[in-house]
């Protein structure tokens, strides 16, 4: 079941399965590595779906601009 994921950058992130993503038009391929995963993370501000590995890496290097803090 899809759920909102807390993250230190305060982006709206939804954890969902490939099947749930398919219901809303996604195909379940990571937008960063082009790999597949049974579960992943949809980052609304980027309109991207990431596998767990790429999501964890991207959260660590993504920065908010000064006016967004």
Number of C-alpha atoms within 10 A of each C-alpha: 7 14 10 12 14 11 12 8 14 11 15 14 21 17 21 19 17 20 14 16 19 11 9 8 8 14 14 25 18 21 16 14 11 11 12 16 15 12 19 24 26 27 17 12 9 10 9 16 27 26 24 17 13 17 20 13 11 13 13 11 8 10 11 10 7 6 5 8 8
